Amino acid sequence: MRMLSLNIRGFGSGKDSKVGDFKKLVSREQPAVILLQETKCNCIDRTWVSIIWGSDEFDFIQKEKVGKSGGLLLIWDTNEFVAVESIISDFYIAIKGRWKGQDVESIIVNVYGPHEDANKLKMWLSLGSFVGKHDVAWFLGGDFNEVLEDSERQNCIFMTKRASCKLDRFLVSERSIQVWSDLSTLALERKLSDHCPLILRDKDIDFGQKPTKIFDQWLDNEGSEDIIKKAWSMNVGGSRLDCVFRNKLKNVKNALKDWSVKSLGKLEEEINELKNSTCHWELIVEQRDLNDDEREN
């Protein structure tokens, strides 16, 4: 199970069209479900959706834009999810059905939250009423236009697994976590709009041992060449040349891995600190922009 959610901020047209880049994103990530907010589109037909989906094995529902903004689109792979009902509300669109291979009803909701406080309350009341009517596994994704702090999340009726402290998130129910115990979110690089695409996934597929990768900058470090030569010269045995070659590469990979951990181990820690700092300042900016929008409205 793999879902992709993004506030696309309009697909654009002509030279400014984002369709081609979004199609590449879908091809690379291979989601079973796509949740798009702010499509800024009127009626979208099946031919248009097939362009970004890449095949005819899908179904979709949509909510058209209001004025020059808004618009929701929810697309799903009919080979993975069988929908029996669709719901269109003021603040979200949803499908009810079952994942192939799972004997549990599920509802997937694509949310685009309002900026005004009064309408935010209406959205949460509407979602709460909707949730209360269905005893199923829930998946809510989208742009909630709501910054939730840890203390607020504890009082939420959903258990949330998020990639960052932002307006975009996935919310899932306890029942969903009981069925898909390995759920996690991943924030992708921000290119198509000022929002990061979010991936909700139930597990990472293990394709076996990763191939050897050598970074050019490693070779500039003193001692790296000696480590490679020493690892390559180790006796690996075997009569088949391809197996000997494979095992020698494995020795080089393990030696470089151990060396990089000892020599460059602090680099990942520094990167994580910078990411956390960036997330903190982006949260402050988003909250400020949200407050500015509310004052203007």
C-alpha positions in Angstrom: 0.0 0.0 0.0 1.4 3.3 -1.1 -0.3 6.7 -1.3 0.9 10.0 -2.6 -0.5 13.4 -1.4 0.4 16.8 -2.8 -1.0 20.3 -2.8 -0.1 20.9 -6.5 -1.1 24.6 -6.5 -2.6 24.3 -9.9 -1.4 22.3 -12.9 -0.8 25.3 -15.0 -0.9 25.4 -18.8 1.4 25.8 -21.8 5.0 26.3 -20.8 4.0 26.5 -17.2 2.3 23.2 -17.1 3.3 20.8 -14.3 1.7 17.7 -16.0 4.9 16.3 -17.4 6.9 16.6 -14.1 4.0 15.2 -12.1 3.8 12.2 -14.5 7.5 11.6 -13.9 6.9 11.7 -10.1 4.0 9.2 -10.4 6.1 6.9 -12.6 9.0 7.0 -10.1 7.0 6.5 -6.9 4.3 4.1 -8.3 1.6 5.0 -5.8 -1.6 3.0 -5.5 -3.6 6.1 -4.6 -3.0 9.8 -5.4 -4.5 12.6 -3.4 -4.2 16.0 -5.0 -5.3 19.4 -3.5 -5.7 22.7 -5.3 -5.8 21.3 -8.8 -7.5 24.6 -9.8 -9.2 22.7 -12.6 -12.8 22.4 -13.8 -14.2 19.1 -14.9 -11.3 16.6 -15.4 -12.0 13.7 -17.8 -10.6 10.2 -17.8 -8.3 10.9 -20.8 -6.5 13.6 -18.9 -6.1 11.5 -15.8 -4.7 8.6 -17.8 -1.9 10.9 -19.0 -0.5 11.4 -15.5 -1.4 7.9 -14.3 0.3 6.1 -17.2 -2.3 3.4 -17.8 -6.0 2.7 -18.0 -6.2 0.7 -14.8 -7.5 3.3 -12.5 -10.6 5.1 -11.3 -11.1 8.6 -9.9 -13.4 11.2 -8.3 -13.0 14.9 -8.3 -14.3 18.2 -6.8 -14.1 21.1 -9.1 -12.4 24.4 -8.2 -14.4 27.3 -6.8 -13.6 30.5 -8.5 -9.9 30.5 -9.2 -8.8 28.2 -6.3 -9.5 24.8 -4.8 -10.2 21.6 -6.6 -9.6 18.0 -5.4 -8.7 14.9 -7.3 -8.5 11.3 -5.9 -7.1 8.6 -8.2 -6.7 4.9 -7.2 -5.3 1.7 -8.8 -8.3 -0.6 -9.4 -5.9 -3.6 -9.2 -5.1 -2.7 -5.5 -8.2 -0.9 -4.2 -11.8 -1.8 -5.0 -14.1 1.2 -4.3 -17.8 0.6 -3.6 -18.8 4.1 -2.7 -17.6 7.7 -3.2 -18.4 10.8 -1.1 -18.0 14.4 -2.0 -18.2 17.0 0.7 -17.5 20.7 1.0 -14.0 20.1 2.4 -13.0 16.7 1.2 -13.7 13.8 -1.2 -13.5 10.1 -0.2 -13.9 6.6 -1.3 -15.0 3.5 0.6 -13.9 0.0 -0.3 -11.3 -2.7 0.4 -7.6 -3.2 -0.4 -6.9 -6.3 -2.3 -5.8 -9.1 0.0 -7.1 -7.3 3.2 -10.4 -8.3 4.7 -11.1 -4.9 6.2 -13.2 -2.0 5.0 -11.3 1.1 4.4 -12.1 4.8 3.7 -9.5 7.1 2.0 -10.2 10.8 2.4 -8.6 13.7 0.4 -8.8 16.9 2.5 -8.3 20.5 1.6 -8.9 22.6 4.7 -10.2 26.2 4.7 -8.2 29.2 6.0 -11.0 30.8 8.0 -11.4 29.7 11.7 -15.2 29.4 11.4 -14.9 27.1 8.4 -12.0 25.1 10.0 -14.4 24.2 12.8 -17.0 23.2 10.3 -14.5 21.0 8.6 -13.5 19.2 11.8 -17.1 18.7 12.8 -17.9 17.3 9.4 -15.0 14.9 9.5 -15.8 13.9 13.0 -19.4 13.2 12.1 -18.3 11.3 9.0 -15.8 9.2 10.9 -18.3 8.4 13.6 -20.7 6.8 11.1 -18.2 4.2 9.8 -16.3 1.6 11.7 -13.5 1.1 9.2 -9.8 1.6 8.7 -9.3 5.3 8.0 -6.7 7.1 5.9 -6.9 10.9 5.7 -4.4 12.8 3.7 -4.1 16.3 2.3 -3.5 19.9 3.1 -5.4 20.5 6.4 -4.3 24.2 6.6 -3.9 23.5 10.3 -0.6 23.4 12.3 -1.0 20.8 15.0 1.4 20.8 18.0 2.2 17.6 19.9 -0.2 18.6 22.7 -3.1 19.1 20.3 -2.3 15.8 18.4 -2.8 13.8 21.6 -6.4 14.9 21.8 -7.1 14.1 18.1 -9.3 11.1 17.4 -6.7 9.9 14.9 -3.2 8.6 15.4 -1.0 10.6 13.1 2.2 9.6 11.4 3.7 12.6 9.7 6.9 13.5 7.8 7.1 17.0 9.2 5.4 19.6 11.3 3.5 21.2 8.4 0.1 21.8 7.0 0.2 18.6 5.0 -0.1 15.3 6.7 -1.6 11.8 6.8 -3.9 10.9 9.6 -4.7 7.2 10.1 -6.8 5.4 12.6 -5.8 2.8 15.2 -7.5 0.1 13.2 -5.4 1.0 10.2 -2.2 0.6 12.2 -3.4 -2.7 13.6 -3.7 -4.0 10.0 -0.7 -2.2 8.5 1.8 -2.2 11.4 4.7 -0.8 9.3 3.0 2.5 8.3 5.4 5.5 7.8 5.5 8.7 5.9 8.2 10.2 3.7 8.5 13.8 2.5 9.9 14.1 -1.0 11.8 17.0 -2.5 9.7 20.1 -3.1 9.7 20.9 -6.8 6.2 21.1 -8.2 4.8 23.6 -5.7 5.7 25.2 -2.4 4.4 22.0 -0.7 6.4 18.7 -0.3 4.8 15.6 -1.8 4.1 13.1 1.0 4.2 9.4 0.7 2.3 7.0 3.1 3.7 3.5 2.8 3.2 0.3 4.8 6.7 -1.1 4.3 9.9 -0.8 2.3 10.3 -3.6 -0.2 13.6 -5.4 0.1 15.1 -6.0 -3.3 18.2 -7.7 -1.9 21.7 -6.4 -1.3 22.3 -2.9 -2.6 25.0 -2.5 -5.3 28.3 -0.9 -4.4 28.4 2.9 -4.7 31.5 5.0 -4.4 31.4 8.7 -4.0 34.1 10.7 -5.8 34.8 12.8 -2.7 35.8 9.6 -0.8 38.8 9.2 -3.1 40.1 12.6 -2.1 40.3 11.6 1.6 43.7 10.4 2.7 43.9 6.6 3.2 40.8 5.7 1.1 42.9 4.3 -1.8 44.9 2.0 0.6 41.6 0.7 2.1 40.3 -0.2 -1.4 43.5 -1.9 -2.4 43.7 -3.9 0.9 40.1 -5.0 0.6 40.4 -6.0 -3.1 43.6 -8.1 -2.4 41.8 -10.2 0.2 41.5 -13.9 -0.7 37.9 -14.8 -1.3 38.3 -18.3 -2.8 35.9 -19.8 -5.3 36.3 -21.3 -8.8 33.8 -19.1 -10.7 35.3 -15.8 -11.8 31.9 -14.0 -11.5 31.6 -15.1 -7.9 35.1 -14.1 -7.1 34.5 -10.7 -8.6 31.2 -10.3 -6.7 32.9 -11.2 -3.4 35.8 -8.8 -3.9 33.3 -6.0 -4.5 31.5 -7.0 -1.3 34.8 -6.8 0.6 35.4 -3.3 -0.8 31.9 -2.2 0.0 32.1 -3.4 3.6 35.6 -1.8 4.1 34.4 1.5 2.7 31.2 1.4 4.8 33.2 0.8 8.0 35.7 3.5 7.1 32.9 6.1 6.2 31.2 5.4 9.5 34.4 6.1 11.5 35.5 9.0 9.3 32.3 10.7 8.3 29.9 9.5 11.1 29.1 13.0 12.3 28.0 14.2 8.9 24.6 12.5 9.1 24.1 14.0 12.6 24.9 17.5 11.3 22.5 17.0 8.3 19.7 15.9 10.7 20.3 19.0 12.9 20.1 21.3 9.8 16.9 19.5 8.7 15.3 20.0 12.1 16.3 23.6 12.2 14.8 24.2 8.7 11.6 22.4 9.7 11.4 24.7 12.8 11.7 27.9 10.8 9.4 26.7 8.0 6.8 26.0 10.6 7.1 29.5 12.0 6.8 31.0 8.5 3.8 28.8 7.6 2.0 29.8 10.8 2.8 33.5 10.1 1.4 33.2 6.6 -1.6 31.4 7.9 -2.3 34.1 10.4 -1.8 36.8 7.6 -4.4 34.9 5.4 -6.9 34.8 8.2 -6.5 38.5 8.9 -7.0 39.3 5.2 -10.1 37.2 5.1 
